[in-house]
Amino acid sequence: MKINHSNQTLPSRAKPVAPMNNTRQHPVTRREMLRRCASGFGSLALTGLLADTARAANKTGSASMDPSPPHFPARAKRIIFLFMHGGPSHLDSFDPKPMLDRDNGKLLSSVISGQSAGPGAKLLSSRWKFRQRGTSGLEISDLFPRIARSADDLCLIRSLHTDGQDHGQAVLNLHTGSNRQVRPSLGSWLIYGLGTENQNLPGFITISPPTLNGGPQNYGSAFLPAVFQGTPIGTEGASLDDAQIRNIRNPFLTRDVQRKQLDLLQSMNREHLQTARQDRQLEGLIESYELAFRMQSAAPQATNLRSESSATLQLYGIDEPTTDSFGRQCLLARRFAQQGVRFIQVNHPFKWDQHQNLTRDHERNATEVDKPIAGLLADLKSLGMLEDTLVIWGGEFGRTPTAQGGADGRDHNPNGFTIWMAGGGVRGGFAHGATDDYGFRAAVDTVHMHDLHATLLHLLGIDHKRLTFRHAGRDFRLTDVHGEVVRAVLQS
């Protein structure tokens, strides 16, 4: 290390070196040099640590939406998440339980010691028959006959469990990895890590998002820059006949005039940013304004279903009273996936919470989504997109094996339930893990919600432990300090 004697300022406790022969000074000893430079070594160490953090996140903390390389080769490029709000019953769909059928009507306490679902809780057999499907023999019930035809593409996780007995807690845990604090959503983390493949559309779109149980938090960016939040299209339960992003057009000003206005505003924003040197929220605002301007021409084209053939519309059940709404969502999801949108969420309304009337209402709900989802899987496969598109289906939790509501309903069950995935590098015709003999609790090869999130990020080439963001003095990540990749579900 070179020392500049002429400008060197000694520490307050340092003693000056006595002059020698009036002009020459003693050379600095090794011990003195180490003492003077001790703080310098600390700075070097700190610089190294900060560099490691920056490399770990693979980001600079900026609000750029430019594509970023993954940590390792990805198996999928995008995610389509089919959210069944309310908690569908795994016991009546994808998790067969012969002993539950055998012991129908018995007290839960008489067959499972130490478990309770309330005094006098009696077991309730499945309302639908399970059958082996496809060449894999995967057992799926008659509740979803069309999805069952794609059994050889499905990867079931039958041992998922989560935190939170109530909908609000479990929905937030599914979407953000936390049910206690406001955290960025899964889609926001994904595009923060990877950016977007289409600079004219959002990287994260949610179609007919839920208004209950977290509402905008389920697609919000929290402390991540605003540009990473999800863009909603439509509202829960509303018609998607003319699906458009709100305020996509200005009916009073031409694009040229809007561009001039935006240039003036952005010049002031960038001047402020230059003075502040770093302001992530302002960076996100600048990027959001530019994206919104570009979307005026790209978004209407992407949401125009009239360009699709009648055969495609029929495949998704569009223009059929029961399946039209969800069919439009699924077809929009495919179109956005084709346009490079990284994360698309399709939301079925809050209809799956059957504490009573399970047979009637689960049948109705399944009929609304079965054909559109089967059409989506078939369409993606025919287009060669299923290989690099990860499709996920599931709710915030499952249902209990015991009866409720006059013996035709089930209560919330976060202790064990099923989700399925398809495409995007997962094993098809495969079931991972198991609940106990009655489907009450995850028992074999259990998968926590943090493990599921770690696996989803892994499939898109992201190490969940390295995707971090510095906020409030600590590094945050989607999986907090938990999560392991479920490698058994990955294609070899």
Helices and strands as residue ranges (DSSP letters): E 19-20, E 24-25, H 30-57, E 78-84, G 90-92, H 98-102, H 108-111, E 130-133, E 138-141, H 145-148, G 151-153, E 154-161, H 167-176, H 186-194, E 204-207, G 215-219, G 226-228, E 231-233, H 255-276, H 280-302, G 305-307, H 310-315, H 324-338, E 343-348, H 358-382, G 386-388, E 389-394, E 398-399, E 412-413, E 417-422, E 430-432, E 434-435, E 442-444, E 447-448, H 449-459, E 469-471, E 474-476, G 487-489
